[in-house]
Amino acid sequence: MKSALFNFHSFLTVVLLVICTCTFLKMQFPAILEQKTGFRGFFWKAARIGERLSPWVAVGCFTMGVSIIFF
């Protein structure tokens, strides 16, 4: 079993999933990610990245999905 911290491919997959999940949650339930500091602030920042860089995040998710399926 490999850890996502030591495998760069797995680490990128986890980062993309966190960004996409936080962005989705912020769109559906904005009050959850309202706090900009502390522990929940990390997830607020991930949602902000997903909102502002959504075309690039989508390309990253698509590329990661293709690489997981075929490689």
Secondary structure, DSSP 8 states (H G I E B T S, - for coil): ---TTT-HHHHHHHHHHHHHHHHHHHHH-TTTT---SSHHHHHHHHHHHHHHTHHHHHHHHHHHHHHHHH-
